[in-house]
Amino acid sequence: MTLNPWPGVENALTRQTREGEPPGGWLPGERISLADAIRGYTLGAAFAARREQVSGSLETGKVADLILLSKDLFMIEPTDIANTEVLLTIVGGKVVYESAAWRDRANHTDTPEEK
């Protein structure tokens, strides 16, 4: 089992394996929305750990834990969600992870010729 949440989020939306099985999805009536899946992995996880008062959502007074993704999950096909990568992770307001792709973007400055 992977700790990567994106295959699980994709499965919650499609009710299919990564290979697209079964056609139409397993118990398609049990699909959930992307917003509900994200809520389950964030605020739901904080609630399960009894930390919903301090984490799980971006609110004043809570820890500043967040991630920046390679894709806008709300703008892509559900079958592409599992291919999402984390570019940047911030925990307690401090950067704790930067992907090579993010570092390359951050270190690249546009020259007048590139604009």
TIVO-2410 file (N, C-alpha, C; in nm, 3 decimals):
# residues 115
REC num residu      c1      c2      c3 atome chaine
REC   1      M   0.085  -0.118   0.000     N      A
REC   1      M   0.000   0.000   0.000    CA      A
REC   1      M   0.089   0.123   0.000     C      A
REC   2      T   0.051   0.218  -0.079     N      A
REC   2      T   0.127   0.342  -0.088    CA      A
REC   2      T   0.071   0.448   0.007     C      A
REC   3      L   0.157   0.536   0.054     N      A
REC   3      L   0.111   0.651   0.131    CA      A
REC   3      L   0.067   0.764   0.040     C      A
REC   4      N   0.093   0.749  -0.088     N      A
REC   4      N   0.053   0.847  -0.188    CA      A
REC   4      N  -0.100   0.852  -0.194     C      A
REC   5      P  -0.163   0.966  -0.165     N      A
REC   5      P  -0.309   0.971  -0.162    CA      A
REC   5      P  -0.375   0.976  -0.299     C      A
REC   6      W  -0.302   1.011  -0.403     N      A
REC   6      W  -0.365   1.037  -0.533    CA      A
REC   6      W  -0.431   0.916  -0.596     C      A
REC   7      P  -0.373   0.796  -0.591     N      A
REC   7      P  -0.448   0.680  -0.642    CA      A
REC   7      P  -0.578   0.656  -0.566     C      A
REC   8      G  -0.577   0.679  -0.436     N      A
REC   8      G  -0.698   0.662  -0.357    CA      A
REC   8      G  -0.804   0.764  -0.391     C      A
REC   9      V  -0.762   0.889  -0.412     N      A
REC   9      V  -0.856   0.994  -0.451    CA      A
REC   9      V  -0.916   0.960  -0.587     C      A
REC  10      E  -0.831   0.920  -0.681     N      A
REC  10      E  -0.879   0.882  -0.814    CA      A
REC  10      E  -0.981   0.768  -0.804     C      A
REC  11      N  -0.950   0.668  -0.724     N      A
REC  11      N  -1.040   0.554  -0.709    CA      A
REC  11      N  -1.173   0.595  -0.647     C      A
REC  12      A  -1.170   0.688  -0.553     N      A
REC  12      A  -1.294   0.734  -0.491    CA      A
REC  12      A  -1.386   0.802  -0.592     C      A
REC  13      L  -1.326   0.868  -0.691     N      A
REC  13      L  -1.404   0.938  -0.793    CA      A
REC  13      L  -1.451   0.845  -0.904     C      A
REC  14      T  -1.366   0.749  -0.942     N      A
REC  14      T  -1.399   0.664  -1.057    CA      A
REC  14      T  -1.456   0.529  -1.018     C      A
REC  15      R  -1.421   0.482  -0.898     N      A
REC  15      R  -1.458   0.347  -0.851    CA      A
REC  15      R  -1.403   0.242  -0.947     C      A
REC  16      Q  -1.285   0.271  -1.003     N      A
REC  16      Q  -1.217   0.179  -1.094    CA      A
REC  16      Q  -1.071   0.165  -1.054     C      A
REC  17      T  -1.010   0.059  -1.104     N      A
REC  17      T  -0.866   0.043  -1.087    CA      A
REC  17      T  -0.796   0.140  -1.181     C      A
REC  18      R  -0.665   0.154  -1.167     N      A
REC  18      R  -0.587   0.238  -1.260    CA      A
REC  18      R  -0.598   0.188  -1.402     C      A
REC  19      E  -0.630   0.060  -1.417     N      A
REC  19      E  -0.644   0.002  -1.551    CA      A
REC  19      E  -0.784   0.023  -1.608     C      A
REC  20      G  -0.871   0.092  -1.534     N      A
REC  20      G  -1.006   0.120  -1.583    CA      A
REC  20      G  -1.106   0.009  -1.561     C      A
REC  21      E  -1.077  -0.081  -1.470     N      A
REC  21      E  -1.167  -0.193  -1.443    CA      A
REC  21      E  -1.243  -0.171  -1.313     C      A
REC  22      P  -1.361  -0.218  -1.301     N      A
REC  22      P  -1.446  -0.269  -1.407    CA      A
REC  22      P  -1.505  -0.154  -1.489     C      A
REC  23      P  -1.545  -0.182  -1.612     N      A
REC  23      P  -1.607  -0.077  -1.694    CA      A
REC  23      P  -1.727  -0.016  -1.619     C      A
REC  24      G  -1.733   0.115  -1.615     N      A
REC  24      G  -1.842   0.182  -1.545    CA      A
REC  24      G  -1.818   0.197  -1.396     C      A
REC  25      G  -1.719   0.128  -1.343     N      A
REC  25      G  -1.685   0.140  -1.201    CA      A
REC  25      G  -1.757   0.039  -1.114     C      A
REC  26      W  -1.692   0.003  -1.004     N      A
REC  26      W  -1.749  -0.090  -0.907    CA      A
REC  26      W  -1.841  -0.011  -0.817     C      A
REC  27      L  -1.966  -0.049  -0.806     N      A
REC  27      L  -2.067   0.023  -0.728    CA      A
REC  27      L  -2.059   0.174  -0.758     C      A
REC  28      P  -2.085   0.213  -0.884     N      A
REC  28      P  -2.069   0.353  -0.923    CA      A
REC  28      P  -2.153   0.451  -0.839     C      A
REC  29      G  -2.259   0.405  -0.778     N      A
REC  29      G  -2.338   0.491  -0.692    CA      A
REC  29      G  -2.265   0.534  -0.567     C      A
REC  30      E  -2.151   0.471  -0.539     N      A
REC  30      E  -2.072   0.506  -0.421    CA      A
REC  30      E  -1.957   0.601  -0.452     C      A
REC  31      R  -1.953   0.651  -0.577     N      A
REC  31      R  -1.852   0.752  -0.609    CA      A
REC  31      R  -1.875   0.873  -0.520     C      A
REC  32      I  -1.765   0.941  -0.487     N      A
REC  32      I  -1.777   1.065  -0.411    CA      A
REC  32      I  -1.716   1.178  -0.492     C      A
REC  33      S  -1.745   1.300  -0.454     N      A
REC  33      S  -1.691   1.415  -0.526    CA      A
REC  33      S  -1.545   1.437  -0.490     C      A
REC  34      L  -1.476   1.512  -0.574     N      A
REC  34      L  -1.337   1.545  -0.545    CA      A
REC  34      L  -1.327   1.624  -0.416     C      A
REC  35      A  -1.417   1.718  -0.395     N      A
REC  35      A  -1.414   1.798  -0.272    CA      A
REC  35      A  -1.430   1.708  -0.149     C      A
REC  36      D  -1.519   1.609  -0.157     N      A
REC  36      D  -1.537   1.517  -0.043    CA      A
REC  36      D  -1.414   1.430  -0.022     C      A
REC  37      A  -1.350   1.387  -0.131     N      A
REC  37      A  -1.229   1.305  -0.118    CA      A
REC  37      A  -1.117   1.385  -0.053     C      A
REC  38      I  -1.099   1.508  -0.096     N      A
REC  38      I  -0.994   1.593  -0.037    CA      A
REC  38      I  -1.026   1.620   0.109     C      A
REC  39      R  -1.151   1.647   0.140     N      A
REC  39      R  -1.191   1.669   0.279    CA      A
REC  39      R  -1.160   1.546   0.365     C      A
REC  40      G  -1.183   1.427   0.309     N      A
REC  40      G  -1.154   1.304   0.382    CA      A
REC  40      G  -1.006   1.287   0.413     C      A
REC  41      Y  -0.922   1.326   0.317     N      A
REC  41      Y  -0.777   1.312   0.336    CA      A
REC  41      Y  -0.718   1.424   0.421     C      A
REC  42      T  -0.792   1.533   0.442     N      A
REC  42      T  -0.739   1.645   0.518    CA      A
REC  42      T  -0.811   1.658   0.652     C      A
REC  43      L  -0.925   1.720   0.652     N      A
REC  43      L  -0.999   1.740   0.776    CA      A
REC  43      L  -1.044   1.608   0.836     C      A
REC  44      G  -1.082   1.512   0.752     N      A
REC  44      G  -1.122   1.381   0.803    CA      A
REC  44      G  -1.007   1.310   0.874     C      A
REC  45      A  -0.888   1.320   0.816     N      A
REC  45      A  -0.771   1.259   0.880    CA      A
REC  45      A  -0.738   1.328   1.011     C      A
REC  46      A  -0.750   1.462   1.012     N      A
REC  46      A  -0.724   1.535   1.136    CA      A
REC  46      A  -0.826   1.497   1.242     C      A
REC  47      F  -0.951   1.481   1.204     N      A
REC  47      F  -1.055   1.440   1.298    CA      A
REC  47      F  -1.025   1.301   1.355     C      A
REC  48      A  -0.984   1.209   1.268     N      A
REC  48      A  -0.952   1.073   1.313    CA      A
REC  48      A  -0.837   1.073   1.413     C      A
REC  49      A  -0.745   1.168   1.398     N      A
REC  49      A  -0.632   1.179   1.490    CA      A
REC  49      A  -0.663   1.273   1.608     C      A
REC  50      R  -0.787   1.319   1.616     N      A
REC  50      R  -0.830   1.413   1.720    CA      A
REC  50      R  -0.749   1.542   1.718     C      A
REC  51      R  -0.718   1.589   1.595     N      A
REC  51      R  -0.641   1.711   1.578    CA      A
REC  51      R  -0.716   1.815   1.494     C      A
REC  52      E  -0.846   1.798   1.478     N      A
REC  52      E  -0.922   1.889   1.391    CA      A
REC  52      E  -0.924   2.034   1.441     C      A
REC  53      Q  -0.894   2.055   1.567     N      A
REC  53      Q  -0.890   2.192   1.620    CA      A
REC  53      Q  -0.761   2.265   1.582     C      A
REC  54      V  -0.658   2.188   1.544     N      A
REC  54      V  -0.530   2.251   1.512    CA      A
REC  54      V  -0.481   2.222   1.371     C      A
REC  55      S  -0.543   2.127   1.300     N      A
REC  55      S  -0.497   2.094   1.165    CA      A
REC  55      S  -0.613   2.040   1.082     C      A
REC  56      G  -0.586   2.017   0.956     N      A
REC  56      G  -0.685   1.958   0.868    CA      A
REC  56      G  -0.754   2.055   0.775     C      A
REC  57      S  -0.741   2.184   0.802     N      A
REC  57      S  -0.798   2.287   0.715    CA      A
REC  57      S  -0.717   2.414   0.734     C      A
REC  58      L  -0.725   2.501   0.635     N      A
REC  58      L  -0.652   2.627   0.643    CA      A
REC  58      L  -0.742   2.731   0.710     C      A
REC  59      E  -0.714   2.756   0.837     N      A
REC  59      E  -0.792   2.851   0.916    CA      A
REC  59      E  -0.700   2.922   1.014     C      A
REC  60      T  -0.738   3.042   1.051     N      A
REC  60      T  -0.664   3.118   1.152    CA      A
REC  60      T  -0.651   3.035   1.279     C      A
REC  61      G  -0.530   3.026   1.330     N      A
REC  61      G  -0.505   2.954   1.454    CA      A
REC  61      G  -0.463   2.810   1.434     C      A
REC  62      K  -0.472   2.759   1.311     N      A
REC  62      K  -0.428   2.622   1.285    CA      A
REC  62      K  -0.288   2.623   1.226     C      A
REC  63      V  -0.221   2.508   1.235     N      A
REC  63      V  -0.086   2.499   1.180    CA      A
REC  63      V  -0.090   2.521   1.029     C      A
REC  64      A   0.015   2.579   0.977     N      A
REC  64      A   0.021   2.610   0.834    CA      A
REC  64      A   0.085   2.494   0.758     C      A
REC  65      D   0.013   2.385   0.746     N      A
REC  65      D   0.061   2.269   0.671    CA      A
REC  65      D  -0.013   2.267   0.537     C      A
REC  66      L   0.063   2.266   0.427     N      A
REC  66      L  -0.001   2.259   0.296    CA      A
REC  66      L   0.095   2.205   0.192     C      A
REC  67      I   0.038   2.168   0.079     N      A
REC  67      I   0.118   2.119  -0.033    CA      A
REC  67      I   0.080   2.196  -0.159     C      A
REC  68      L   0.174   2.206  -0.250     N      A
REC  68      L   0.151   2.263  -0.381    CA      A
REC  68      L   0.162   2.148  -0.480     C      A
REC  69      L   0.062   2.133  -0.565     N      A
REC  69      L   0.056   2.019  -0.657    CA      A
REC  69      L   0.096   2.056  -0.799     C      A
REC  70      S   0.133   1.955  -0.874     N      A
REC  70      S   0.172   1.974  -1.014    CA      A
REC  70      S   0.053   2.000  -1.104     C      A
REC  71      K  -0.068   1.971  -1.056     N      A
REC  71      K  -0.189   1.986  -1.137    CA      A
REC  71      K  -0.301   2.042  -1.050     C      A
REC  72      D  -0.393   2.112  -1.114     N      A
REC  72      D  -0.515   2.156  -1.047    CA      A
REC  72      D  -0.613   2.040  -1.056     C      A
REC  73      L  -0.634   1.971  -0.947     N      A
REC  73      L  -0.718   1.850  -0.948    CA      A
REC  73      L  -0.859   1.877  -0.997     C      A
REC  74      F  -0.907   1.999  -0.981     N      A
REC  74      F  -1.042   2.033  -1.023    CA      A
REC  74      F  -1.052   2.061  -1.173     C      A
REC  75      M  -0.937   2.067  -1.240     N      A
REC  75      M  -0.935   2.099  -1.383    CA      A
REC  75      M  -0.893   1.982  -1.471     C      A
REC  76      I  -0.862   1.868  -1.413     N      A
REC  76      I  -0.817   1.753  -1.491    CA      A
REC  76      I  -0.919   1.640  -1.483     C      A
REC  77      E  -0.903   1.544  -1.571     N      A
REC  77      E  -0.989   1.426  -1.568    CA      A
REC  77      E  -0.960   1.344  -1.443     C      A
REC  78      P  -1.062   1.287  -1.382     N      A
REC  78      P  -1.040   1.203  -1.263    CA      A
REC  78      P  -0.939   1.091  -1.287     C      A
REC  79      T  -0.932   1.039  -1.409     N      A
REC  79      T  -0.839   0.929  -1.439    CA      A
REC  79      T  -0.694   0.977  -1.447     C      A
REC  80      D  -0.670   1.107  -1.434     N      A
REC  80      D  -0.533   1.160  -1.437    CA      A
REC  80      D  -0.484   1.201  -1.298     C      A
REC  81      I  -0.571   1.191  -1.198     N      A
REC  81      I  -0.536   1.237  -1.063    CA      A
REC  81      I  -0.419   1.159  -1.005     C      A
REC  82      A  -0.413   1.029  -1.029     N      A
REC  82      A  -0.306   0.947  -0.971    CA      A
REC  82      A  -0.167   0.988  -1.022     C      A
REC  83      N  -0.162   1.064  -1.131     N      A
REC  83      N  -0.033   1.109  -1.186    CA      A
REC  83      N   0.012   1.242  -1.127     C      A
REC  84      T  -0.060   1.293  -1.031     N      A
REC  84      T  -0.027   1.420  -0.968    CA      A
REC  84      T   0.097   1.405  -0.880     C      A
REC  85      E   0.179   1.508  -0.880     N      A
REC  85      E   0.299   1.507  -0.797    CA      A
REC  85      E   0.297   1.625  -0.701     C      A
REC  86      V   0.355   1.606  -0.585     N      A
REC  86      V   0.371   1.715  -0.490    CA      A
REC  86      V   0.497   1.791  -0.528     C      A
REC  87      L   0.484   1.923  -0.546     N      A
REC  87      L   0.597   2.007  -0.581    CA      A
REC  87      L   0.662   2.069  -0.458     C      A
REC  88      L   0.580   2.102  -0.358     N      A
REC  88      L   0.628   2.173  -0.241    CA      A
REC  88      L   0.544   2.132  -0.121     C      A
REC  89      T   0.609   2.110  -0.007     N      A
REC  89      T   0.538   2.079   0.117    CA      A
REC  89      T   0.582   2.177   0.224     C      A
REC  90      I   0.482   2.235   0.292     N      A
REC  90      I   0.506   2.328   0.401    CA      A
REC  90      I   0.441   2.271   0.526     C      A
REC  91      V   0.519   2.257   0.632     N      A
REC  91      V   0.470   2.206   0.760    CA      A
REC  91      V   0.502   2.308   0.867     C      A
REC  92      G   0.400   2.349   0.940     N      A
REC  92      G   0.420   2.448   1.045    CA      A
REC  92      G   0.475   2.579   0.991     C      A
REC  93      G   0.441   2.610   0.867     N      A
REC  93      G   0.487   2.733   0.805    CA      A
REC  93      G   0.627   2.727   0.748     C      A
REC  94      K   0.692   2.610   0.753     N      A
REC  94      K   0.829   2.596   0.702    CA      A
REC  94      K   0.832   2.497   0.585     C      A
REC  95      V   0.909   2.530   0.483     N      A
REC  95      V   0.925   2.441   0.369    CA      A
REC  95      V   1.006   2.320   0.414     C      A
REC  96      V   0.948   2.200   0.397     N      A
REC  96      V   1.017   2.077   0.435    CA      A
REC  96      V   1.046   1.987   0.315     C      A
REC  97      Y   0.988   2.021   0.199     N      A
REC  97      Y   1.014   1.942   0.078    CA      A
REC  97      Y   0.997   2.031  -0.043     C      A
REC  98      E   1.091   2.020  -0.136     N      A
REC  98      E   1.082   2.083  -0.267    CA      A
REC  98      E   1.123   1.979  -0.370     C      A
REC  99      S   1.036   1.954  -0.467     N      A
REC  99      S   1.072   1.860  -0.573    CA      A
REC  99      S   1.175   1.925  -0.665     C      A
REC 100      A   1.244   1.843  -0.742     N      A
REC 100      A   1.340   1.896  -0.839    CA      A
REC 100      A   1.269   1.985  -0.940     C      A
REC 101      A   1.148   1.948  -0.980     N      A
REC 101      A   1.071   2.028  -1.075    CA      A
REC 101      A   1.040   2.166  -1.017     C      A
REC 102      W   1.008   2.173  -0.889     N      A
REC 102      W   0.979   2.301  -0.824    CA      A
REC 102      W   1.107   2.385  -0.814     C      A
REC 103      R   1.218   2.322  -0.775     N      A
REC 103      R   1.345   2.395  -0.766    CA      A
REC 103      R   1.384   2.451  -0.902     C      A
REC 104      D   1.364   2.372  -1.008     N      A
REC 104      D   1.395   2.421  -1.142    CA      A
REC 104      D   1.311   2.542  -1.177     C      A
REC 105      R   1.182   2.539  -1.144     N      A
REC 105      R   1.093   2.654  -1.170    CA      A
REC 105      R   1.136   2.775  -1.087     C      A
REC 106      A   1.166   2.752  -0.961     N      A
REC 106      A   1.201   2.862  -0.872    CA      A
REC 106      A   1.334   2.926  -0.910     C      A
REC 107      N   1.426   2.847  -0.963     N      A
REC 107      N   1.558   2.899  -1.000    CA      A
REC 107      N   1.561   2.960  -1.139     C      A
REC 108      H   1.455   2.943  -1.214     N      A
REC 108      H   1.449   2.995  -1.350    CA      A
REC 108      H   1.392   3.136  -1.347     C      A
REC 109      T   1.467   3.229  -1.402     N      A
REC 109      T   1.415   3.365  -1.412    CA      A
REC 109      T   1.396   3.397  -1.559     C      A
REC 110      D   1.283   3.456  -1.590     N      A
REC 110      D   1.255   3.493  -1.728    CA      A
REC 110      D   1.346   3.606  -1.773     C      A
REC 111      T   1.403   3.588  -1.890     N      A
REC 111      T   1.479   3.696  -1.951    CA      A
REC 111      T   1.385   3.766  -2.047     C      A
REC 112      P   1.418   3.888  -2.089     N      A
REC 112      P   1.329   3.958  -2.183    CA      A
REC 112      P   1.299   3.877  -2.308     C      A
REC 113      E   1.393   3.796  -2.353     N      A
REC 113      E   1.373   3.715  -2.474    CA      A
REC 113      E   1.268   3.606  -2.452     C      A
REC 114      E   1.250   3.561  -2.326     N      A
REC 114      E   1.158   3.452  -2.297    CA      A
REC 114      E   1.016   3.500  -2.274     C      A
REC 115      K   0.996   3.628  -2.256     N      A
REC 115      K   0.863   3.682  -2.229    CA      A
REC 115      K   0.781   3.696  -2.353     C      A
***
